[in-house]
Amino acid sequence: MKHGFVKVAAATPDIRVADVEYNTERICEGISQAASEGAKIVVFPELCVTGYTCGDLFTQEVLLRSAKSALHRIAAFTADKDILVFVGVPLSVDGELYNVAAALNQGEVLGLTTKTFLPNYGEFYEMRQFTPGPKNAREILFEGKHIPFGPQILFQAAEMEELIVSAEICEDVWSPVPPSIRAAMEGAVLIVNCSASDETIGKDNYRRELIRGQSARLIAGYVYANAGEGESTTDLVFGGHNLITENGAVLQEAKRFQNDIIYSEIDIHRLFGERRKNTTFKISDERQLMRVPFSIKMEETVLTRHFPKQPFVPPNEQERERRCEEIFTIQAMGLKKRLAHTHAKSAVVGISGGLDSTLALLVTARAFDMLGRDKKDIFAVTMPCFGTTDRTYQNACRMARQVGAQLREVPIADAVSIHFRDIGHNPEDHSVTYENAQARERTQVLMDIANESGGLVIGTGDMSELALGWATYNGDHMSMYGVNGSVPKTLVRHLVKYAADVAEDEELKTVLYDVLDTPVSPELLPPKEGNIAQKTEDLVGPYELHDFYLYYMIRFGYEPGKIYRLALYTFEDSYDSATILKWLKTFCRRFFSQQFKRSCLPDGPKVGTVALSPRGDWRMPSDACVDSWMKDLENIGDLFDEIN
């Protein structure tokens, strides 16, 4: 610690969900590694003793008892180590369950910092199991000893009194008033964060700026340890994005999607020097907040700001490529975990030659590469029927071969015809029964091949289809793991284009470009003169409009009238007002009526800020009434035509 430098570490260990014994061993290995590298402080992720994604298993006594025992074992492990350790653990106190960061040093549990802000939105539902920590710290009797328990506990080094450390947990730093603010005002010069922040599109940038900015605001060091691979991928993927910052500078940053330990040195003396010369850092106790009223005239505001036509797709090519690579990695990481966890011998993907199944096949191939497995264990199954065209059939076959998958062809026309006979359906009646019978037969074929090969059926449906309910219930709607479930259609297209652009195989590149040029279609009606007769966007509307509606309705909760106005403004050079209003009404009706399909979605990784999983992001009754949303659109077209 000469010249005020203190070496710190942020560690993401390999874990298994609910396997406390395994996790304890990995944490102890991390402590040994950090200590051997000379680190004096090491921080581990939130709830890493059990795994953050245990869900309702946190209510099980066997898990909590094991976690408490593990905490003592980890503390004992530090007895001969010259290091201060922070580790995340669930802890029951006075009949309530708390999310805790335990401070361990020289074989003892020094203190238990509680999480103040429990996220209960989107993919998070911590208040289902945990209780927010108390407002102020107090002592509790813990295994016969009085231990500090609560927020903003300060840990001060006897040999270096300037070194005062305080912990907060994940969401605490995302809140408007993080606990670390008060801790810093009381003297903490180093903030540590035990975190479990999942990976979604662009979240790494926001996370980096948040931690960097907090260290700048507090004129402090900040050590952020995030959960990584090993957590459940039922709905989320964790990337182990660890950060060490000092007064607004990123000193070290972990490579995402790779569990590791990062190190750097915090200059305590420099931080104290910065604080001393910053006259606004010390806040007066006499200062009180005041509220001052003001008034404005309510009138219509003329829009001048930019609203992207494709809000899910970055307009910048470089950023778009980065995002595509990120999404591919999140999708493949989620599938990789599921394949490994289930010991699946194969992956089964139904391929049609369309965008969604193409993306699913590419993701599956990448997951197999990550696992180091032979892609011959991917069964790419084409199932031609009444609406299949030669173009899509040939593209599906060529793509499977170029990816290295095992191509299987299972014609289903005879099976569907027999089914029509059995239920008394006239095959000349091209109604929804005619279409859905094909989709369900295909799903049955895929499921049976998966059973036969000891594998998993990989879902291909995307988020835009889920929003509209444009999927056959228990047909293409169902799978064993849906890799595209949180990817909107407009983004699917860019992902496939990205894959084509970077493909080294010229044959694969050619096929992918042709898939991109093929009209979107379920191909459930007979072709006309060999061409696709059924074009999805002619039936349900342009996907770029629906994705626009979806983004603003789900991401910001905008009412239909406001979305309509933004669409008029944004798409004035593409669609007239009647078209925009028509498809917005279609979107609202279908979004409400088709919720029952989203209520029983297969597992799949979340990749962006908007997702429709009923387990995390979107909880909606399947019989909710759409009337209020439709009324908001009544006679609104003429009104906004006048405004704009």
VEXDRENPA-597370 format. One record per residue (C-alpha): residue number from 0; residue in one letter; y, x, z. Coordinates in Angstrom, 1 decimal. Layout:
# VEXDRENPA-597370
pos  code  yy  xx  zz
NUM  a  Y  X  Z
...
END
This chain:
# VEXDRENPA-597370
pos  code  yy  xx  zz
0  m  0.0  0.0  0.0
1  k  2.3  3.0  -0.5
2  h  5.8  2.2  -1.9
3  g  5.1  -1.5  -1.2
4  f  2.3  -1.9  -3.9
5  v  -0.5  -4.2  -2.9
6  k  -3.5  -4.6  -5.2
7  v  -4.6  -8.2  -5.7
8  a  -7.4  -9.9  -7.6
9  a  -8.1  -13.4  -9.1
10  a  -11.8  -14.0  -9.5
11  t  -13.8  -16.7  -11.4
12  p  -17.4  -16.4  -10.5
13  d  -20.3  -17.9  -12.3
14  i  -21.4  -21.1  -10.5
15  r  -23.8  -23.9  -10.7
16  v  -22.6  -27.4  -9.8
17  a  -23.8  -28.3  -6.3
18  d  -25.9  -25.1  -6.0
19  v  -24.2  -23.7  -2.8
20  e  -26.7  -20.9  -2.3
21  y  -26.3  -19.6  -5.9
22  n  -22.5  -19.9  -5.7
23  t  -22.3  -18.1  -2.3
24  e  -24.2  -15.2  -3.8
25  r  -21.8  -15.0  -6.8
26  i  -18.7  -15.2  -4.5
27  c  -20.0  -12.4  -2.3
28  e  -20.6  -10.3  -5.4
29  g  -17.0  -10.9  -6.5
30  i  -15.8  -9.9  -3.1
31  s  -17.7  -6.6  -3.3
32  q  -16.5  -5.9  -6.8
33  a  -12.9  -6.6  -5.8
34  a  -13.1  -4.5  -2.7
35  s  -14.7  -1.6  -4.6
36  e  -11.7  -1.7  -7.0
37  g  -9.3  -1.4  -4.1
38  a  -8.0  -4.9  -4.0
39  k  -6.6  -6.0  -0.6
40  i  -6.4  -9.7  -1.5
41  v  -8.8  -11.6  -3.6
42  v  -8.5  -15.3  -4.6
43  f  -11.4  -17.6  -5.8
44  p  -11.1  -21.0  -7.5
45  e  -10.8  -24.4  -5.9
46  l  -14.0  -25.8  -4.3
47  c  -15.9  -23.0  -5.9
48  v  -18.4  -22.9  -3.0
49  t  -19.8  -26.2  -4.3
50  g  -18.2  -26.5  -7.7
51  y  -15.1  -28.6  -8.3
52  t  -17.0  -31.2  -10.5
53  c  -19.4  -32.5  -7.9
54  g  -17.9  -36.0  -8.0
55  d  -19.4  -38.4  -5.5
56  l  -21.8  -35.7  -4.4
57  f  -19.0  -34.7  -2.1
58  t  -19.9  -37.7  0.0
59  q  -23.4  -36.3  0.6
60  e  -24.0  -34.7  4.0
61  v  -26.4  -32.2  2.6
62  l  -23.7  -30.7  0.3
63  l  -21.0  -30.6  3.0
64  r  -23.4  -29.1  5.6
65  s  -24.5  -26.4  3.1
66  a  -20.8  -25.7  2.2
67  k  -19.8  -25.2  5.8
68  s  -22.8  -22.9  6.4
69  a  -21.9  -20.9  3.3
70  l  -18.3  -20.5  4.5
71  h  -19.6  -18.7  7.6
72  r  -21.9  -16.6  5.5
73  i  -19.0  -15.5  3.2
74  a  -16.8  -14.8  6.2
75  a  -19.5  -12.7  7.8
76  f  -19.8  -10.8  4.5
77  t  -16.2  -9.6  4.8
78  a  -16.9  -7.9  8.2
79  d  -17.1  -4.5  6.7
80  k  -14.6  -5.1  3.8
81  d  -11.0  -4.1  3.9
82  i  -9.8  -7.3  2.2
83  l  -8.3  -10.7  2.7
84  v  -10.3  -13.5  0.9
85  f  -9.2  -17.0  -0.1
86  v  -12.0  -19.3  -1.2
87  g  -12.1  -23.0  -2.0
88  v  -14.4  -25.3  0.0
89  p  -14.8  -29.0  0.9
90  l  -14.5  -29.5  4.7
91  s  -15.0  -32.5  6.9
92  v  -12.5  -32.8  9.8
93  d  -12.4  -35.7  12.2
94  g  -14.3  -37.9  9.8
95  e  -12.1  -37.2  6.8
96  l  -12.9  -34.9  3.8
97  y  -10.4  -32.2  2.8
98  n  -10.0  -29.9  -0.1
99  v  -9.4  -26.5  1.6
100  a  -8.6  -22.9  0.8
101  a  -10.2  -20.8  3.6
102  a  -8.7  -17.4  4.5
103  l  -11.3  -14.9  5.5
104  n  -10.9  -11.4  6.9
105  q  -13.0  -8.9  8.8
106  g  -15.8  -11.4  9.4
107  e  -13.6  -14.2  10.6
108  v  -12.2  -17.5  9.3
109  l  -8.5  -17.0  9.9
110  g  -7.2  -20.3  8.7
111  l  -7.8  -23.4  6.6
112  t  -5.1  -24.4  4.2
113  t  -5.3  -28.0  3.0
114  k  -4.4  -29.4  -0.4
115  t  -1.3  -31.5  -0.1
116  f  -1.1  -33.3  -3.4
117  l  -4.3  -34.9  -4.7
118  p  -4.2  -35.8  -8.4
119  n  -5.5  -39.3  -9.2
120  y  -4.6  -39.7  -12.8
121  g  -6.1  -38.9  -16.2
122  e  -9.3  -36.9  -15.8
123  f  -8.7  -36.4  -12.0
124  y  -9.8  -38.8  -9.3
125  e  -9.7  -36.6  -6.1
126  m  -8.5  -39.4  -3.9
127  r  -11.8  -41.1  -4.4
128  q  -13.4  -38.4  -2.2
129  f  -10.7  -36.4  -0.5
130  t  -7.8  -37.1  2.0
131  p  -4.4  -35.4  1.5
132  g  -3.8  -32.7  4.1
133  p  -1.6  -33.3  7.1
134  k  2.1  -33.0  6.8
135  n  2.2  -30.0  9.2
136  a  -0.4  -27.4  10.2
137  r  -2.2  -27.7  13.6
138  e  -5.1  -26.1  15.3
139  i  -8.5  -27.6  15.2
140  l  -11.7  -26.6  17.0
141  f  -13.9  -25.1  14.3
142  e  -17.3  -23.8  15.4
143  g  -16.0  -23.3  18.9
144  k  -12.8  -21.5  17.9
145  h  -9.2  -22.7  17.5
146  i  -8.3  -22.3  13.8
147  p  -5.0  -23.1  12.0
148  f  -5.5  -26.2  9.7
149  g  -3.0  -27.7  7.3
150  p  -0.5  -26.7  4.7
151  q  1.8  -23.7  4.4
152  i  0.0  -21.4  6.8
153  l  1.4  -17.9  6.7
154  f  -0.9  -14.9  6.9
155  q  1.0  -11.7  7.9
156  a  -0.4  -8.1  7.6
157  a  -0.3  -6.2  10.9
158  e  0.0  -2.9  9.1
159  m  2.7  -4.1  6.7
160  e  4.8  -6.8  8.2
161  e  6.6  -7.6  5.0
162  l  3.3  -8.8  3.5
163  i  3.2  -12.5  4.3
164  v  0.7  -14.6  2.3
165  s  0.5  -18.4  1.9
166  a  -1.9  -20.5  -0.1
167  e  -1.7  -23.7  -2.1
168  i  -4.3  -25.5  -4.1
169  c  -4.2  -26.4  -7.8
170  e  -2.1  -29.7  -8.1
171  d  0.2  -28.5  -5.3
172  v  2.0  -26.2  -7.8
173  w  2.2  -28.9  -10.4
174  s  4.0  -31.3  -8.0
175  p  7.8  -31.7  -8.0
176  v  8.1  -30.0  -4.6
177  p  5.2  -27.5  -4.2
178  p  4.3  -26.4  -0.7
179  s  4.9  -22.9  -1.7
180  i  8.7  -23.6  -1.7
181  r  8.8  -24.1  2.0
182  a  6.4  -21.3  2.6
183  a  8.6  -18.9  0.7
184  m  11.7  -20.1  2.7
185  e  9.7  -19.2  5.8
186  g  9.0  -15.7  4.5
187  a  5.9  -15.8  2.3
188  v  6.3  -13.2  -0.4
189  l  2.9  -13.7  -2.0
190  i  1.5  -17.1  -3.0
191  v  -2.1  -17.6  -3.9
192  n  -3.6  -20.7  -5.6
193  c  -7.2  -21.8  -5.6
194  s  -7.3  -23.9  -8.7
195  a  -9.6  -26.1  -10.9
196  s  -7.4  -26.8  -14.0
197  d  -9.4  -28.0  -17.0
198  e  -8.7  -26.8  -20.5
199  t  -7.0  -29.2  -23.0
200  i  -4.9  -28.5  -26.1
201  g  -1.9  -26.4  -25.2
202  k  -2.4  -26.6  -21.5
203  d  -2.8  -22.8  -21.2
204  n  0.8  -22.3  -22.3
205  y  2.1  -24.8  -19.9
206  r  0.0  -23.4  -17.1
207  r  1.2  -19.9  -17.8
208  e  4.9  -21.0  -17.9
209  l  4.4  -23.0  -14.7
210  i  3.0  -20.1  -12.7
211  r  5.4  -17.6  -14.2
212  g  8.3  -19.9  -13.5
213  q  7.2  -20.6  -9.9
214  s  7.0  -16.9  -9.1
215  a  10.5  -16.6  -10.6
216  r  11.9  -19.5  -8.6
217  l  10.5  -18.1  -5.3
218  i  11.1  -14.4  -6.1
219  a  7.5  -13.9  -5.1
220  g  4.1  -12.7  -6.3
221  y  1.7  -15.4  -7.5
222  v  -2.1  -15.1  -7.8
223  y  -3.8  -18.0  -9.6
224  a  -7.6  -18.2  -9.7
225  n  -9.0  -21.0  -11.9
226  a  -12.4  -22.6  -12.3
227  g  -14.4  -21.5  -15.3
228  e  -17.8  -21.8  -17.0
229  g  -20.4  -23.3  -14.8
230  e  -18.5  -26.4  -13.9
231  s  -19.8  -29.6  -15.3
232  t  -18.8  -30.4  -18.9
233  t  -19.6  -34.1  -18.6
234  d  -16.0  -34.8  -19.6
235  l  -14.1  -31.5  -19.1
236  v  -14.3  -27.8  -19.9
237  f  -12.9  -25.2  -17.5
238  g  -11.7  -21.8  -19.0
239  g  -11.3  -19.4  -16.0
240  h  -7.6  -19.0  -17.0
241  n  -6.5  -16.6  -14.2
242  l  -3.0  -15.4  -13.8
243  i  -1.1  -12.8  -11.7
244  t  2.7  -13.0  -11.9
245  e  5.6  -11.4  -10.1
246  n  9.1  -12.8  -10.1
247  g  8.8  -14.4  -13.6
248  a  6.7  -11.7  -15.2
249  v  3.0  -12.0  -16.2
250  l  1.4  -8.9  -14.9
251  q  -2.2  -9.9  -15.9
252  e  -3.8  -12.8  -17.6
253  a  -7.6  -13.5  -18.0
254  k  -9.1  -14.2  -21.3
255  r  -10.0  -17.9  -21.4
256  f  -13.5  -19.2  -21.6
257  q  -14.8  -16.0  -20.0
258  n  -15.5  -15.8  -16.3
259  d  -14.0  -12.5  -15.0
260  i  -11.9  -10.8  -12.3
261  i  -8.4  -9.7  -13.1
262  y  -6.4  -7.2  -11.1
263  s  -2.8  -6.1  -10.7
264  e  -0.4  -4.6  -8.1
265  i  2.4  -6.7  -6.5
266  d  5.5  -4.7  -5.6
267  i  6.4  -6.2  -2.2
268  h  9.4  -4.0  -1.7
269  r  10.9  -4.9  -5.0
270  l  10.5  -8.6  -4.2
271  f  12.3  -8.2  -0.8
272  g  15.0  -6.3  -2.6
273  e  15.5  -9.1  -5.1
274  r  15.6  -11.7  -2.3
275  r  18.2  -9.7  -0.3
276  k  20.7  -9.6  -3.2
277  n  20.1  -13.1  -4.3
278  t  22.6  -15.1  -2.2
279  t  21.3  -18.5  -3.2
280  f  17.7  -17.8  -2.1
281  k  18.3  -18.6  1.6
282  i  18.9  -22.3  2.0
283  s  21.2  -23.5  4.9
284  d  19.6  -25.7  7.5
285  e  22.8  -27.8  7.6
286  r  22.6  -28.7  3.9
287  q  21.8  -32.4  3.2
288  l  21.3  -34.3  0.0
289  m  23.8  -36.9  -1.2
290  r  23.3  -39.8  -3.6
291  v  26.2  -40.6  -6.0
292  p  26.2  -43.8  -8.0
293  f  27.4  -44.0  -11.7
294  s  27.5  -46.7  -14.4
295  i  26.9  -46.8  -18.1
296  k  27.4  -49.3  -20.9
297  m  24.0  -50.7  -22.1
298  e  23.9  -50.6  -25.9
299  e  21.5  -49.6  -28.7
300  t  21.2  -45.8  -29.1
301  v  21.0  -44.4  -32.6
302  l  18.0  -42.1  -33.0
303  t  18.6  -38.6  -34.2
304  r  15.7  -36.7  -32.6
305  h  12.5  -35.7  -34.4
306  f  9.2  -37.5  -33.9
307  p  6.3  -35.8  -35.7
308  k  4.3  -38.0  -38.1
309  q  1.2  -36.4  -36.7
310  p  1.8  -35.8  -33.0
311  f  -1.7  -34.5  -32.4
312  v  -1.2  -31.7  -35.0
313  p  1.2  -28.8  -34.5
314  p  3.7  -28.5  -37.5
315  n  3.7  -24.7  -37.3
316  e  0.8  -23.2  -39.3
317  q  0.2  -20.4  -36.9
318  e  0.2  -22.7  -33.9
319  r  -2.0  -25.1  -35.8
320  e  -4.6  -22.4  -36.5
321  r  -4.5  -21.3  -32.8
322  r  -5.0  -24.9  -31.7
323  c  -7.9  -25.4  -34.1
324  e  -9.7  -22.3  -32.8
325  e  -9.1  -23.5  -29.2
326  i  -10.5  -27.0  -29.9
327  f  -13.6  -25.5  -31.6
328  t  -14.1  -23.3  -28.6
329  i  -13.7  -26.2  -26.1
330  q  -16.1  -28.4  -28.1
331  a  -18.7  -25.7  -28.5
332  m  -18.4  -24.6  -24.8
333  g  -19.0  -28.2  -23.7
334  l  -22.1  -28.5  -25.9
335  k  -23.3  -25.1  -25.0
336  k  -23.4  -26.0  -21.3
337  r  -25.1  -29.3  -22.0
338  l  -27.8  -27.7  -24.2
339  a  -28.4  -25.0  -21.7
340  h  -28.5  -27.4  -18.7
341  t  -31.0  -29.8  -20.3
342  h  -33.1  -26.9  -21.7
343  a  -32.9  -28.7  -25.1
344  k  -35.1  -27.2  -27.7
345  s  -33.0  -28.5  -30.6
346  a  -29.8  -30.3  -31.5
347  v  -30.0  -33.3  -33.9
348  v  -26.9  -34.1  -36.0
349  g  -26.7  -37.0  -38.5
350  i  -24.8  -35.7  -41.5
351  s  -23.2  -37.9  -44.1
352  g  -21.0  -35.5  -46.0
353  g  -18.0  -37.0  -44.3
354  l  -15.4  -35.4  -42.0
355  d  -16.7  -36.3  -38.6
356  s  -20.3  -35.3  -39.1
357  t  -19.1  -32.1  -40.8
358  l  -17.1  -31.2  -37.7
359  a  -20.0  -32.0  -35.4
360  l  -22.3  -29.8  -37.4
361  l  -19.8  -26.9  -37.3
362  v  -19.3  -27.3  -33.6
363  t  -23.1  -27.4  -33.0
364  a  -23.6  -24.2  -35.1
365  r  -20.9  -22.4  -33.0
366  a  -22.5  -23.6  -29.8
367  f  -25.9  -22.1  -31.0
368  d  -24.1  -18.9  -31.8
369  m  -22.7  -18.8  -28.3
370  l  -26.2  -19.3  -26.9
371  g  -27.6  -16.6  -29.2
372  r  -30.0  -19.2  -30.6
373  d  -31.5  -19.6  -34.1
374  k  -29.6  -22.3  -36.0
375  k  -32.9  -23.4  -37.5
376  d  -33.3  -25.4  -34.3
377  i  -30.4  -27.5  -35.5
378  f  -31.8  -30.5  -37.3
379  a  -29.2  -31.7  -39.8
380  v  -30.5  -35.2  -40.8
381  t  -29.3  -37.0  -43.9
382  m  -30.3  -40.6  -44.1
383  p  -29.4  -42.1  -47.5
384  c  -29.3  -45.8  -47.9
385  f  -27.6  -48.6  -49.9
386  g  -24.1  -47.1  -49.9
387  t  -24.8  -43.4  -50.2
388  t  -23.1  -41.7  -53.1
389  d  -24.4  -38.6  -54.8
390  r  -21.3  -36.7  -53.9
391  t  -21.6  -37.1  -50.2
392  y  -25.4  -36.7  -50.3
393  q  -25.1  -33.3  -52.1
394  n  -22.3  -32.1  -49.8
395  a  -24.4  -32.9  -46.7
396  c  -27.4  -31.1  -48.1
397  r  -25.4  -28.0  -49.2
398  m  -23.5  -27.8  -45.9
399  a  -26.7  -27.9  -43.8
400  r  -28.2  -25.1  -45.8
401  q  -25.1  -22.9  -45.7
402  v  -24.7  -23.4  -41.9
403  g  -28.3  -22.3  -41.4
404  a  -29.5  -25.6  -40.0
405  q  -32.9  -27.2  -40.8
406  l  -32.2  -30.0  -43.3
407  r  -34.3  -33.2  -42.9
408  e  -34.0  -36.1  -45.2
409  v  -35.1  -39.6  -44.0
410  p  -34.3  -42.4  -46.5
411  i  -33.8  -45.6  -44.5
412  a  -33.5  -48.2  -47.3
413  d  -37.1  -49.4  -46.9
414  a  -36.9  -49.6  -43.1
415  v  -33.7  -51.6  -43.2
416  s  -35.1  -53.9  -45.9
417  i  -38.1  -54.6  -43.7
418  h  -35.7  -55.3  -40.8
419  f  -33.8  -57.7  -43.0
420  r  -37.0  -59.5  -43.7
421  d  -38.0  -59.6  -40.1
422  i  -34.8  -61.1  -38.9
423  g  -34.4  -63.4  -41.9
424  h  -31.2  -61.7  -43.3
425  n  -30.5  -62.1  -47.0
426  p  -29.9  -58.5  -48.4
427  e  -27.4  -60.0  -50.8
428  d  -25.2  -61.0  -47.9
429  h  -23.1  -57.9  -47.3
430  s  -21.7  -59.0  -44.0
431  v  -21.4  -57.0  -40.8
432  t  -25.2  -57.5  -40.2
433  y  -25.9  -55.7  -43.5
434  e  -23.7  -52.8  -42.5
435  n  -24.6  -52.4  -38.8
436  a  -28.3  -52.6  -39.4
437  q  -28.0  -49.3  -41.4
438  a  -26.0  -47.6  -38.6
439  r  -28.4  -48.7  -36.0
440  e  -31.4  -47.6  -38.0
441  r  -29.8  -44.2  -38.5
442  t  -29.2  -43.8  -34.7
443  q  -32.9  -44.8  -34.0
444  v  -34.0  -42.1  -36.5
445  l  -31.9  -39.5  -34.8
446  m  -33.0  -40.4  -31.3
447  d  -36.6  -40.4  -32.3
448  i  -36.3  -37.0  -34.0
449  a  -34.6  -35.7  -30.9
450  n  -37.5  -37.0  -28.8
451  e  -40.0  -35.5  -31.2
452  s  -38.3  -32.1  -31.1
453  g  -37.2  -32.0  -27.5
454  g  -33.6  -32.1  -28.4
455  l  -30.2  -33.8  -28.0
456  v  -28.5  -36.1  -30.5
457  i  -25.0  -34.8  -31.1
458  g  -22.4  -37.6  -31.5
459  t  -20.0  -37.4  -34.5
460  g  -17.6  -40.3  -33.8
461  d  -13.9  -39.3  -33.3
462  m  -11.2  -40.7  -30.9
463  s  -9.4  -42.7  -33.6
464  e  -12.6  -44.6  -34.4
465  l  -13.0  -45.2  -30.6
466  a  -9.5  -46.5  -30.3
467  l  -10.1  -49.0  -33.2
468  g  -13.7  -49.7  -32.2
469  w  -14.6  -48.6  -35.8
470  a  -18.2  -47.8  -34.7
471  t  -21.4  -49.8  -34.6
472  y  -22.3  -50.6  -31.0
473  n  -25.5  -48.7  -30.2
474  g  -25.3  -47.3  -33.7
475  d  -23.0  -44.4  -34.5
476  h  -21.3  -45.3  -31.3
477  m  -24.2  -43.8  -29.3
478  s  -25.4  -40.2  -28.8
479  m  -26.5  -37.8  -26.1
480  y  -23.3  -35.7  -26.2
481  g  -20.3  -36.6  -28.3
482  v  -18.4  -33.5  -29.3
483  n  -15.7  -35.3  -31.3
484  g  -14.9  -38.1  -28.8
485  s  -11.4  -36.8  -27.9
486  v  -10.4  -35.5  -31.3
487  p  -8.2  -37.9  -33.4
488  k  -9.0  -38.3  -37.1
489  t  -5.8  -36.6  -38.2
490  l  -6.8  -33.5  -36.2
491  v  -10.4  -33.7  -37.4
492  r  -9.2  -33.1  -40.9
493  h  -7.2  -30.0  -39.9
494  l  -10.2  -28.6  -38.0
495  v  -12.4  -28.9  -41.0
496  k  -9.7  -27.4  -43.2
497  y  -9.3  -24.5  -40.7
498  a  -13.1  -23.9  -40.8
499  a  -12.9  -23.9  -44.6
500  d  -10.0  -21.5  -44.7
501  v  -11.7  -18.9  -42.4
502  a  -15.2  -19.3  -43.8
503  e  -16.6  -16.1  -45.2
504  d  -19.3  -17.9  -47.1
505  e  -17.8  -19.0  -50.4
506  e  -20.4  -21.8  -50.9
507  l  -19.6  -23.3  -47.5
508  k  -15.9  -23.0  -48.2
509  t  -16.3  -24.9  -51.4
510  v  -18.3  -27.7  -49.8
511  l  -15.8  -28.1  -46.9
512  y  -12.9  -28.4  -49.3
513  d  -14.8  -31.1  -51.2
514  v  -15.5  -32.9  -48.0
515  l  -11.7  -32.8  -47.3
516  d  -11.1  -34.3  -50.7
517  t  -13.6  -37.2  -50.2
518  p  -12.2  -40.6  -49.1
519  v  -13.1  -41.6  -45.5
520  s  -15.9  -44.1  -45.6
521  p  -18.9  -45.3  -43.6
522  e  -20.7  -45.8  -47.0
523  l  -22.5  -49.0  -45.9
524  l  -21.8  -51.0  -49.0
525  p  -23.4  -50.3  -52.5
526  p  -21.3  -47.9  -54.6
527  k  -19.3  -49.1  -57.6
528  e  -20.2  -47.1  -60.7
529  g  -21.4  -44.3  -58.5
530  n  -18.2  -44.1  -56.5
531  i  -17.5  -45.0  -52.9
532  a  -16.8  -48.7  -52.7
533  q  -15.8  -48.9  -49.0
534  k  -12.7  -47.0  -48.0
535  t  -12.0  -47.1  -44.2
536  e  -8.2  -46.9  -44.5
537  d  -8.1  -49.8  -46.9
538  l  -9.9  -51.9  -44.2
539  v  -8.3  -50.8  -40.9
540  g  -5.2  -49.0  -42.0
541  p  -4.0  -45.4  -42.4
542  y  -5.2  -43.1  -39.7
543  e  -1.9  -41.3  -39.6
544  l  -0.3  -44.6  -38.5
545  h  -3.1  -45.4  -36.0
546  d  -3.0  -41.9  -34.5
547  f  0.8  -42.3  -34.1
548  y  0.4  -45.6  -32.4
549  l  -2.4  -44.2  -30.2
550  y  -0.4  -41.2  -29.1
551  y  2.7  -43.1  -27.9
552  m  0.8  -46.0  -26.4
553  i  -1.6  -43.9  -24.3
554  r  0.4  -40.7  -23.8
555  f  3.7  -42.4  -22.8
556  g  2.8  -46.0  -22.2
557  y  5.3  -47.2  -24.8
558  e  5.5  -50.9  -25.5
559  p  4.6  -52.0  -29.1
560  g  8.2  -52.8  -30.0
561  k  9.3  -49.2  -29.1
562  i  6.3  -47.8  -31.0
563  y  7.3  -49.9  -34.0
564  r  10.8  -48.7  -34.0
565  l  9.7  -45.0  -33.8
566  a  7.3  -45.6  -36.6
567  l  10.0  -47.2  -38.8
568  y  12.2  -44.2  -38.1
569  t  9.5  -41.6  -38.6
570  f  7.6  -43.1  -41.6
571  e  10.6  -44.5  -43.5
572  d  9.7  -42.4  -46.6
573  s  6.0  -43.4  -46.5
574  y  5.6  -47.0  -45.5
575  d  7.7  -50.2  -45.5
576  s  8.4  -52.2  -42.4
577  a  5.8  -54.9  -43.2
578  t  3.0  -52.3  -43.6
579  i  3.9  -50.6  -40.4
580  l  4.0  -53.9  -38.5
581  k  0.8  -55.1  -40.0
582  w  -1.2  -52.1  -39.0
583  l  0.4  -51.9  -35.5
584  k  -0.7  -55.5  -34.9
585  t  -4.2  -54.5  -36.1
586  f  -4.2  -51.5  -33.8
587  c  -3.2  -53.6  -30.7
588  r  -5.8  -56.3  -31.4
589  r  -8.6  -53.9  -32.1
590  f  -7.7  -51.6  -29.2
591  f  -8.0  -54.4  -26.7
592  s  -11.0  -56.2  -28.2
593  q  -13.1  -53.0  -28.6
594  q  -12.7  -51.6  -25.1
595  f  -16.3  -52.5  -24.3
596  k  -17.4  -49.8  -26.7
597  r  -15.3  -47.2  -24.9
598  s  -16.5  -48.3  -21.5
599  c  -20.0  -46.8  -22.1
600  l  -19.1  -43.7  -24.0
601  p  -21.6  -40.8  -24.1
602  d  -20.4  -37.6  -22.3
603  g  -18.2  -35.3  -24.3
604  p  -15.5  -32.6  -23.7
605  k  -11.8  -33.5  -23.4
606  v  -9.7  -31.4  -25.7
607  g  -6.2  -32.8  -25.5
608  t  -3.7  -34.7  -23.3
609  v  -4.8  -38.0  -24.8
610  a  -8.4  -39.1  -24.3
611  l  -10.3  -42.4  -23.9
612  s  -13.2  -41.5  -21.6
613  p  -13.7  -44.3  -19.0
614  r  -14.7  -41.5  -16.5
615  g  -11.4  -39.8  -16.6
616  d  -8.5  -40.8  -18.8
617  w  -8.6  -44.4  -19.7
618  r  -9.9  -47.1  -17.3
619  m  -9.4  -50.6  -18.8
620  p  -11.2  -53.9  -18.4
621  s  -13.2  -54.8  -21.4
622  d  -11.9  -58.4  -21.3
623  a  -8.2  -57.6  -20.9
624  c  -5.8  -59.9  -22.8
625  v  -3.7  -58.6  -25.6
626  d  -1.2  -61.5  -25.7
627  s  1.7  -59.8  -24.0
628  w  1.5  -56.9  -26.4
629  m  1.3  -59.1  -29.4
630  k  4.3  -61.2  -28.1
631  d  6.3  -58.0  -27.9
632  l  5.9  -57.7  -31.7
633  e  6.9  -61.3  -32.6
634  n  9.9  -61.4  -34.9
635  i  10.6  -57.8  -34.1
636  g  10.4  -56.6  -37.7
637  d  13.6  -58.2  -38.9
638  l  15.4  -57.2  -35.7
639  f  14.7  -53.5  -36.1
640  d  15.4  -53.6  -39.9
641  e  18.9  -54.6  -38.9
642  i  19.2  -51.8  -36.3
643  n  18.0  -49.1  -38.6
END
